[in-house]
Amino acid sequence: MWRAYRVIFRLRSPLHIGWGKVGNLQRTRPYVTGRALWGALTMRLTRDKAGAGPATDSRDYQRFGEQINENLAFTYFYPATQANDDYEVVWPWEEGNLFRYRFLSSYQGTTLSAFHESAAIGMLREVEFISPNTLDTGEPVFLIGYIFERDGSELTWQEALTRVQFGGERGYGWGDVGLIRIDEVKDDVLFGGKVKFDVSADRVRIYVPAAEPLLDHTFARNLPAQGEVEPLVGREWRSYNNLHRYTGQHVEFVGVCFTPGSVVEQDLNLVIGEFGIWQEINDNS
C-alpha cells in the first residue's frame, strides 16, 4: 500500500529546529523533526495551489496538512557527510563522533534601540544552528531521511521538495536546502539496517531490534525503552479559532515521547503516525 523513498538534501544555509531556550541561547535539535518536514511541505503545497493569489486562510493549510498526514509517512532527517559514492549519517547520540563540535554553531544578535543608538536592554539573543559545512574539515553537510507514499496519492510532494525551507529564522535565509536525489527503496531496511519497515498494512510499520535506538520521537506510555522523555508541544496558526486565532497563539499538545536516541529494551513493532511520530501498534494500525 506504500512506496518507500530515501531523500537526500544538501544543507545550503544554517538550520535551526527549535528546542527551547537556556538563558539567551535558543537551542536547536540536531535533526529535522517530522513536524518540521510536514510544515515545510504543507506551506509549499498550499502556496503552489494558491498561485499568484494570497494564501492567508489557515484552513487551506489545514486541508493540505491533513492530506499529507493521510498520504505520506516520514522519518526524521539526520545530518550526514559524503563517504565515497554514498552518504554516511552521523548520529548525535553516538559517543566519539564529536557531533556538537563538528556540526553545531551559533549566531549572536540583538534588537537595536533607535532612540539610544545602541543595543536594546535585555534583547541579546544567541541562536544555535546546524552548520551547512562541518566545522572541523569544511565538508558539505547533507540531510538524509525517508518518505513513504501511499499508493494512489496525488500529492506533488517530490516537486515541492525542490523548493522548501526547514525550521526557524527562514526570513534570514536559514533552513535552505537543495534536493540532491530521491531513490525508491527496494529492500525493507532504513538507515543502513538500523530498523526494518513493512508497507503492506494501512500504516507504515517499523521494527526496532532490542538494544537499538529509536530514530523518531515515540510515545512513551508503557514503552520498554531507556532514555530521555519530553512533552511535544507546539504553537500553531488557526485563523478559524474564536480565541487564540493568530500566528503562534494556539498551543497544541501532542504527547509525552521518548526522544530519538533512546534505546529499546526488547524487539518492538511500531507504526509511523502523524508528523512522523512512532507509536505502538494497536488494532486500528
N, C-alpha and C positions, 0 to 999 in steps of 0.2 A: 504493500500500500504506500510505501515511501521510497524515495531515491535519496541516497546519501552523497554529499559532495564535500570535498576538502577545499577550503577557501584560504587563499594567501594574499595578504595585503603588505605593501611596503609603507611603513610609517614615514610620513614626509614632514611632520612638524611635531612639536611637543604634544603629548596626550595626557589629559587629566581626567581620571574617572573618580569622582568624588567619594571620599571615605572619612568624612568627619574632620574636625579641627583639633589641633593640640596647640594651645596658645595662639600665636599668629599664623601658624602653619596649617594650610589646607592640604591634607594628605591625599594621595592618590592610591587607588588599588593598583596592584601590579599586573592587572589583566583587564580585559574588556568583558563586562558582565553581559548576560543575555538581555537584560533590560536596556542597556546602552545600545546594543545592536538593534533590538526591537524598536527603540525610539528613533534611531537614525533611519531605519527602513520606513517606519511609519511617516516620518516627516518627508522623506524623499518621494514616496509613492503618492502621498496626499498632494504635495505641491506640483508634482508632474501631472496629476489629474486635473488640477485647477488651471494649468497652463498659464496664460498671461493674466488670468483673473486673480482675485485675492483668495487666500486660504486662511481665513480668520475665524472660522467656526470650528470649535473643538470637536463637534460631533462628526465632522468629516474625518478628523484624525482618529476618533474613536472607532469609526467603521473600518478604516484600514488596519488599525491596530488589532481589532477582533479577527479580521481576515488573516493577518499574519500569524496570530496565535493558533488559528484553526488549521492553516495550510502549511505552516513551516514549524520546524523544531530546530534548536541550535544548541551547540555547546558554547562555553566561554572561549574567548580568543586570548592566546598567550604569546608573549614576545618570543622571537626566535632569531637565530642567526643563520647565515648560509653555510652549509657544510658540504663540500664537494658539489655534486649536482642536485642536492636536495637542501632541506632546511631542518634545523635542529631546535626544538623548543627548549627554552631554559626555564625550569620550574622555580618559582620564587621561594618555595619552602625547602628545596634540597640544600643540604649543607655542602659547603665547599665551592659552590659556583659563584659566590660573591655577587648575588643578583643586585642588591641595592647599590653596591659600589659600581657595577657595570652599567646599570640601566636607569637609575633614578637620580634626578637632579631637581633643582627648584629655582623659582624666579621670584624676586622681591619687587614689590611696588607699593605705592601709597596714593591716596587721594590728595590733591593739592588744594590749598586754601587760597583763592584768588585775592581775598582781602589782605591776608598777611603775606602773600607771595612766598609761601613756604608749605611744608607738608602739614596736612590737617592732623590735629591731635588725635591719637588713638586709631588711625586708619592704616597703619602699616600692615601689610599682609605679605605672606610668602606662600606661593602655590607650587606644590610638588608635581612633577610630571615624569612620564616615561620618555626618555630621550629618543629622538629619531636615529641617533647613532650611539653605539656603545661608547662609554666614557673612557675606557682604558685603551681600546685599539682603534676606535673610529669606524667600526664596521657598521653597515646599514642594519637597521632593526626591522624585522618583519612581524606580522601578527598572523597566527595560524589557528584555525578552528574549523568546525564542521557545521553544515546546514543540511537539514533533511527537508525534502519537499514531498508533500502528499500527491499521489497520482491524481491527475485531473485539475490540479491547481492552475489558475490563470494569472497569478501574480507575476509581474515582470521584475522579480527581485534581482535576477542576475544583472540586468541592465541598470537597475537602481544602484547596485553596489559600486558602479563605476563613478558615482557622484555622491558619496556620503561623507559625513564628518562624525566623529565619535566624541562623546564626553563634553566637558565644560570648556569655557573660555573660547568657544568657537568664533565669537566675534573678533578675536585677535588672531584668527587663523589656526588655532590649535585643533588637534584631532583630525588633521587632513591625512587621508590615506589614498594610496594608489592601488587599484586592484591588479595583482600580478597574474593570477590564474585561478580557475575553478575546475577541479578534476572530480569526475564521478568516482566514487569509491566502489571497487569491485569485490572486496573481501568484507569481513564483518568486524574489523578492529578499528579503533580510533587512537590517534597519537602513538603510532608505532606499537600498539599492542597493550597500552595501559588498561584499556577497557574494551569490551566487546559490545556489539549492538544487534538488535533484532528489529527489522522493519516490517514484519508480517502482521503485526497487531494494529489496533486502531490508533495507538500512540507509540512512538519510538521507545523501545525498551533498552536498558543499559545493564550490562553485567559487570560488576566490580569484584575481582577476586579478593579474598582475605589478605590483609596487610598492605593493600594498595590504597592510594589516596583518592578521595573524592575530587573530581575536577570541576564541579559546579557547586553552587550553593545547594544544600539538600535539607529538606525539612527534618528537624531534629527529633521529633516526638518518637520515643521508643526505638530510635535507630542505634544499632550496635556499632558505635564509632567513637574514636577519641580525637579530640581537637577543640578548637575554639568554636563557640556558638555566638551568633549575633542576631538581633531582630532586624529584618529587612523592612525599612520604612522609606518611602519616597514622597516627594512633592509632585503634584500633577496640576495640569490646567484643565478645568472643566467649566467652560463658559455657560453650560446649561444648568449648573447648580444654582439654587436660590441663594445660598450662602457660600462663602469661600470659592468664588467663581473665577477669580483672576489668576494669572500665571503664578504657579507655585503655592497657592493658598490651600488647595485640597491636599490633605495628608493621607496617604494610603499605606496601611499596614499589611504586609504580605504574610509574615510569619517568622518564627524563630528557626534559624537554619545553622547547620554545621558549615563552616567556611571551607572553601577549596583548600586542599592540603591535609584536611582531617583524614585519619587512617581508619578504615573499616576493620572490625574485629572478626568478621566472617564473610563468606561469599554473600553478595547482595544482588538481588534483581530489582532494578528501579525503572522508573518511567520518566521521560522528559516532559515536564509540564509547561505551563505558560512562563514566558520570559526565560526559558532555559533552565528553570529550577528543577532539580531532581527530587523525586518522592517515591515512597514505597508503592508497589503495585497493589491496587485494590480490584474489586470485582468489575469495575467500570473501565479499567485501563486496558 
